[in-house]
Amino acid sequence: MEQVETTGANTILSICSNCRQSFNYSASHHDWDPQIESLLELVANGIVEDD
C-alpha cells in the first residue's frame, strides 16, 4: 500500500486476479480508496463493436 501511495496514482491496474483480490481486501480492511482495475476489463470496456 505504501509503494502504491508513493506513486501518487489513484488507480491500480492488475493482470493477476489473485493480486486484485488482495488489493480489494486491503482496500476494504484498511479503509484505503484507490480504484482497482483489471487489465482484461479495461481492454474489454475499450472495445467498440461495429454494427
Secondary structure by P-SEA (a helix, b strand, c coil): caaaaaacccbbbbccaaaaaaaaaaaaaaccccbbbbaaaaaaaaccccc
